[in-house]
């Protein structure tokens, strides 16, 4: 018996070493209506990354009444992987669903690796993403959550009630614009693989890279040497037929009717700088930009060769002509009166208006979708530097 006693004393400490096999631990404060379970979902492809109903559920553990939980390292984790830690509403049919909006988001991206430093999480079940505080883990996990902390005020602003008279679409919400710019600045400098992939998915959740194609292509090229498989997956969405005209390329020529019934071609429009502006009479931001930005620029720089070609996606001729007259839009105009079905619009693959392109004297694209003060500054700089 004495031998067995000493044998147990010898083995028990080794079995009970705290944290030896811990992968994730911490406290997720329970909330009414939330299931007291933490799920871990491994995401192995770009398509799966931070997308609902994708990825393999590799573990689940009960969250204790005090919120404490522990997920141990197990054989499924064979190499560095990105996973989502999730909690779910009690009525959810799926354990790998991502809740929206941001104030109710229920997931944490974690970069996990065999034998790595355990991740410690403190969060509220009702708003897991927004409330989470992360410690431990590796540098990539900490980078991702530093990014989320930076973006949180912008996501919150997008959920706040807005002035009912505000004139914007979802794409042009001021907070959305700030969010997009912040993510693009981040993508231009970040080097680590998983923070890059997370930022790409946040910036283009529907795999639509039309708003920042040059940056997206640079990111793909940057990944090609260190992460060729991820780069190849991303490349599926960056094919020429899915992207707009790129900087330095020539815009394809087209011919459209003018308000007077003549025909005008893009190739026939000459200028040292040409603004090709897609708009419509019913688009309030377009009309405001006509009056407040384009007309003053046109008056200042047309003698220097600044030209404007405004292409309407109206479907009613009278509305189109009245808007031209009311806005004092004295530049070139064209449009096929086919509305959203216009072949020119579809060939350029843009979704929202106002949408514009700035072409140099050779017809090559030098800027895309500059509006307001950004458009004004670009045109001023273009001429003052010449």
C-alpha positions in Angstrom: 0.0 0.0 0.0 2.9 2.4 0.9 4.4 1.7 -2.6 1.0 2.5 -4.3 0.7 5.7 -2.2 4.1 7.0 -3.3 3.4 5.9 -6.8 0.3 8.1 -6.9 2.2 11.0 -5.4 4.7 10.7 -8.2 2.2 10.6 -11.0 -0.6 13.0 -9.9 1.4 16.2 -10.2 2.3 15.4 -13.8 -1.3 14.7 -14.7 -2.6 17.8 -13.0 -0.1 20.4 -14.4 -2.3 23.4 -14.9 -2.6 24.7 -18.6 -0.5 22.0 -20.1 -3.1 21.0 -22.7 -5.2 24.1 -22.6 -6.0 25.7 -26.0 -8.5 28.3 -25.0 -9.9 29.3 -21.6 -11.5 32.2 -19.9 -14.9 33.6 -19.0 -17.9 34.2 -21.2 -20.5 35.9 -19.0 -23.8 34.1 -19.6 -26.9 36.0 -20.8 -30.6 35.2 -21.0 -31.5 33.7 -24.4 -27.9 32.5 -25.1 -26.9 28.8 -25.1 -24.3 28.1 -22.3 -22.0 26.4 -24.8 -18.8 27.5 -26.6 -18.2 26.0 -30.0 -14.9 25.9 -31.9 -15.1 25.9 -35.8 -12.1 25.3 -37.9 -12.1 27.2 -41.2 -9.8 25.8 -43.8 -10.6 27.8 -47.0 -11.0 31.4 -48.0 -14.7 30.8 -48.8 -15.3 29.5 -45.3 -13.5 32.3 -43.5 -15.9 34.2 -41.2 -18.9 32.9 -43.1 -22.0 31.3 -41.6 -22.6 27.6 -41.9 -19.1 26.8 -43.1 -16.2 25.1 -41.4 -15.9 22.0 -39.3 -17.1 22.1 -35.7 -14.1 20.6 -34.0 -15.0 21.0 -30.3 -17.7 22.3 -28.0 -17.6 22.8 -24.2 -20.1 23.8 -21.6 -19.9 27.3 -20.1 -20.2 27.1 -16.4 -22.8 29.3 -14.5 -19.9 31.7 -13.6 -18.9 31.9 -17.3 -15.7 29.9 -17.0 -14.8 27.4 -19.8 -11.8 25.5 -21.0 -11.1 24.0 -24.4 -8.2 21.6 -24.5 -5.8 20.9 -27.3 -6.8 17.8 -29.2 -5.5 15.8 -32.2 -7.6 17.7 -34.8 -5.1 20.6 -34.5 -2.2 19.4 -36.6 -0.9 22.7 -37.9 -1.5 26.4 -37.5 -5.2 27.1 -38.3 -7.7 29.9 -38.1 -10.8 29.0 -36.1 -13.9 30.8 -34.8 -15.0 30.6 -31.2 -18.8 31.0 -31.2 -21.7 31.2 -28.8 -25.3 30.8 -30.1 -28.7 32.1 -29.2 -30.8 29.4 -27.5 -33.1 29.0 -30.5 -30.4 28.8 -33.2 -30.7 25.7 -35.4 -27.0 25.8 -36.3 -23.9 26.0 -34.1 -21.7 27.7 -36.8 -24.0 30.6 -37.6 -22.7 34.1 -37.4 -25.1 36.7 -35.9 -25.4 40.2 -37.2 -25.3 43.2 -36.7 -22.0 43.8 -35.0 -23.5 44.6 -31.6 -24.9 41.1 -31.6 -22.0 39.3 -33.3 -21.2 36.0 -31.7 -17.7 35.0 -32.9 -14.0 35.5 -32.3 -11.4 34.6 -34.9 -8.4 32.9 -33.3 -5.2 31.7 -34.9 -4.3 28.4 -33.1 -1.3 26.2 -33.4 -0.1 23.0 -31.7 1.8 23.6 -28.6 1.2 27.4 -28.7 0.5 29.7 -25.9 -3.1 29.3 -24.7 -5.6 32.0 -25.6 -7.4 33.6 -22.8 -10.8 35.2 -23.5 -13.1 37.4 -21.4 -16.4 38.4 -23.0 -20.1 38.8 -22.7 -22.2 36.1 -24.3 -24.7 38.6 -25.6 -22.1 40.6 -27.6 -19.1 38.3 -27.9 -17.3 40.0 -30.7 -17.8 43.5 -29.4 -17.0 42.8 -25.7 -14.1 40.4 -26.0 -10.7 41.0 -24.4 -8.0 38.6 -25.6 -4.7 37.8 -24.0 -2.1 35.1 -24.6 -2.2 33.3 -27.9 0.1 34.2 -30.8 0.9 37.5 -32.5 -1.6 36.9 -35.3 -4.5 36.4 -32.9 -3.6 39.6 -31.1 -3.3 41.5 -34.4 -6.7 40.4 -35.5 -8.3 41.5 -32.3 -6.5 44.9 -32.4 -8.0 45.4 -35.8 -11.5 44.5 -34.4 -11.0 47.0 -31.6 -10.1 49.7 -34.2 -13.2 48.9 -36.3 -15.7 48.6 -33.5 -16.6 52.3 -33.3 -17.2 52.4 -37.0 -19.5 49.3 -36.9 -21.3 50.9 -34.0 -21.8 54.1 -35.9 -23.3 52.2 -38.8 -26.0 50.8 -36.5 -26.9 54.2 -35.0 -30.1 55.9 -36.1 -29.6 58.3 -38.9 -31.2 61.5 -40.0 -34.2 60.5 -42.1 -33.2 63.2 -44.6 -29.7 61.8 -45.1 -29.0 61.0 -48.7 -26.9 57.9 -49.1 -27.2 54.2 -50.0 -25.7 51.5 -47.8 -22.5 51.7 -49.9 -22.2 55.5 -49.3 -23.1 55.6 -45.6 -20.4 57.9 -44.0 -19.4 55.2 -41.4 -19.2 52.6 -44.2 -16.9 54.8 -46.1 -14.6 55.3 -43.1 -14.7 51.5 -42.4 -13.7 50.7 -46.0 -10.9 53.3 -45.9 -9.6 51.9 -42.6 -9.5 48.4 -43.9 -7.8 49.4 -47.1 -5.1 51.3 -45.2 -4.6 48.2 -43.0 -4.4 45.9 -46.0 -1.8 48.1 -47.6 0.6 47.5 -44.7 -0.2 44.3 -42.9 2.1 41.4 -43.6 0.9 38.5 -41.4 -1.2 35.9 -43.3 -4.3 35.5 -41.2 -4.8 39.1 -40.3 -4.6 39.8 -44.0 -7.2 37.2 -44.8 -9.6 38.5 -42.1 -9.3 42.1 -43.3 -10.0 41.0 -46.9 -13.1 39.2 -45.8 -14.3 42.2 -43.8 -13.7 44.6 -46.6 -15.3 42.3 -49.2 -17.7 39.9 -47.4 -19.4 39.0 -50.7 -16.1 38.6 -52.6 -16.7 41.8 -54.5 -13.4 43.6 -55.1 -14.6 46.1 -57.6 -14.2 49.1 -55.3 -10.5 48.4 -54.6 -9.2 46.0 -57.4 -5.6 47.3 -57.5 -5.1 46.8 -53.8 -6.7 43.4 -53.9 -4.4 42.3 -56.6 -1.4 43.5 -54.7 -2.5 41.5 -51.6 -2.9 38.4 -53.8 0.6 38.9 -55.2 2.0 39.4 -51.7 0.5 36.1 -50.6 1.7 34.2 -53.6 5.1 33.4 -52.3 4.4 32.8 -48.6 0.9 31.3 -48.9 0.3 30.1 -52.5 -2.7 28.1 -51.6 -4.6 31.0 -50.0 -3.4 33.3 -52.9 -4.8 30.8 -55.4 -8.2 30.7 -53.6 -8.3 34.5 -53.6 -7.4 34.6 -57.3 -10.7 33.0 -58.2 -12.4 36.3 -57.4 -9.8 38.5 -59.0 -10.3 37.5 -62.7 -10.5 40.2 -65.3 -14.2 39.5 -66.0 -15.0 40.3 -62.3 -13.0 43.5 -62.0 -13.4 47.0 -63.4 -11.0 48.9 -65.5 -7.7 49.1 -63.7 -5.5 52.1 -63.1 -3.3 52.7 -66.2 -5.7 50.8 -68.5 -7.8 52.3 -71.3 -11.5 52.3 -70.8 -13.3 50.4 -73.5 -14.9 52.6 -76.1 -18.7 53.0 -76.4 -21.2 55.0 -78.4 -24.4 56.5 -76.8 -27.1 58.9 -77.9 -27.0 62.5 -76.7 -30.1 64.4 -75.4 -30.4 66.1 -78.8 -30.4 62.8 -80.6 -26.8 62.8 -81.9 -24.4 60.0 -81.1 -21.3 60.5 -79.0 -18.4 58.0 -78.5 -16.0 58.0 -75.6 -13.0 57.9 -78.0 -14.3 61.2 -79.5 -14.1 63.0 -76.2 -10.8 64.8 -76.0 -9.3 66.6 -73.0 -6.2 66.8 -70.9 -8.3 65.2 -68.1 -11.7 63.7 -68.8 -14.2 63.0 -66.0 -16.6 60.2 -67.1 -19.4 60.6 -64.7 -22.3 58.1 -64.3 -25.4 59.7 -62.7 -29.2 60.0 -62.9 -31.8 62.6 -62.4 -33.3 60.7 -59.4 -29.9 60.4 -57.6 -29.8 63.1 -55.0 -26.0 62.8 -54.3 -25.3 62.9 -58.0 -27.3 66.1 -58.4 -25.6 67.7 -55.5 -22.2 66.8 -56.8 -23.1 68.3 -60.2 -23.9 71.6 -58.6 -21.4 71.8 -55.8 -18.3 70.1 -57.2 -18.4 69.4 -61.0 -19.7 72.7 -62.2 -17.1 74.8 -60.2 -14.3 72.5 -61.4 -15.5 72.7 -65.0 -15.7 76.5 -64.8 -12.1 76.7 -63.4 -10.3 74.2 -65.6 -12.1 73.8 -68.9 -9.8 76.3 -70.5 -6.9 74.0 -69.5 -8.6 71.0 -71.2 -10.7 69.6 -68.4 -13.7 67.8 -70.0 -16.7 66.1 -68.5 -18.8 63.4 -70.1 -21.9 62.7 -68.0 -23.6 59.4 -68.7 -27.1 59.1 -67.5 -28.7 55.8 -66.4 -32.2 57.4 -66.5 -35.0 55.8 -68.4 -37.1 59.0 -68.8 -35.8 61.6 -71.3 -37.7 64.5 -69.9 -36.5 63.9 -66.4 -32.9 63.6 -67.7 -33.1 66.9 -69.7 -34.8 68.8 -66.8 -32.0 67.7 -64.4 -29.3 68.9 -66.9 -30.9 72.3 -67.1 -31.7 72.7 -63.4 -28.1 71.7 -62.4 -26.4 74.0 -64.9 -24.6 70.9 -66.2 -23.2 72.5 -69.4 -20.8 69.7 -70.3 -21.2 66.7 -72.6 -24.1 64.3 -71.9 -25.1 60.9 -73.2 -27.3 58.0 -72.3 -29.3 55.2 -73.8 -32.4 55.6 -71.5 -32.2 51.9 -70.5 -31.8 52.6 -66.8 -30.0 49.9 -64.8 -30.1 47.6 -67.9 -27.7 49.9 -69.8 -25.1 47.7 -71.5 -22.4 50.3 -70.8 -23.1 50.3 -67.1 -23.1 46.5 -67.1 -19.8 46.3 -69.0 -18.1 48.5 -66.5 -19.4 46.3 -63.6 -20.3 49.1 -61.1 -23.3 48.9 -58.8 -23.8 52.4 -57.2 -24.0 55.9 -58.4 -22.5 58.5 -58.5 -19.7 56.5 -60.1 -16.9 58.1 -62.0 -13.6 57.6 -63.9 -10.9 60.1 -64.6 -8.9 59.6 -67.8 -5.7 61.3 -68.9 -5.1 62.7 -72.3 -4.3 59.3 -73.7 -7.6 57.8 -72.3 -5.9 55.8 -69.5 -7.5 55.6 -66.1 -5.8 57.7 -63.5 -8.4 57.7 -60.7 -11.8 56.1 -60.0 -14.7 57.0 -57.8 -13.5 60.3 -56.3 -16.3 62.4 -54.9 -16.7 65.7 -53.0 -13.5 67.2 -51.7 -11.4 64.2 -52.9 -12.5 64.9 -56.5 -11.8 68.6 -56.1 -8.3 68.1 -54.7 -7.4 65.6 -57.4 -8.3 67.9 -60.3 -6.6 70.9 -58.7 -3.4 68.9 -58.1 -3.5 67.4 -61.6 -3.4 70.9 -63.2 -1.3 72.7 -60.7 1.5 70.1 -61.0 1.5 70.3 -64.8 
